[in-house]
Amino acid sequence: MPLLVFGIIFMMAGFYTYIWTQHSIVVAAIVTLAGSATMPFVFGNFYIGRTSLERRAKVIRRLREMQGDW
């Protein structure tokens, strides 16, 4: 699983490098913002995991406690 996370990080870094060198600043900024807005969801998915029920329960409990504090 860590290799998959590193793969996503390096793929996005290469993608951003390509975008910033080949396109205008406006396009590069929009793509960078859109891509980096989705990264917390990707890392959250790997952090919670599918096999760790205890960790998943802790995250759900914490989100339930924070309800309304967003």
Phi, psi and omega in degrees: 000320178298327178295326178294318178297313178298322178298318179294318180298313181290326177295316179293322177298317177294321179295316179294322177298315178298313182298315183291334181270338186253345185236172180290166183296323181297312180296316180297320179293319179295315179295319180295316178295318180294319180290319181284341176289335180270346184296324177300327178290322178295311181292325177297322178295318179287327180292314180292316177072172181252345184257343184263093180291326180295315179295319179298318180296321178297317181294316180296318178298316180295319178294324178294321179293327183277359184304125182094348180265009183286000000 
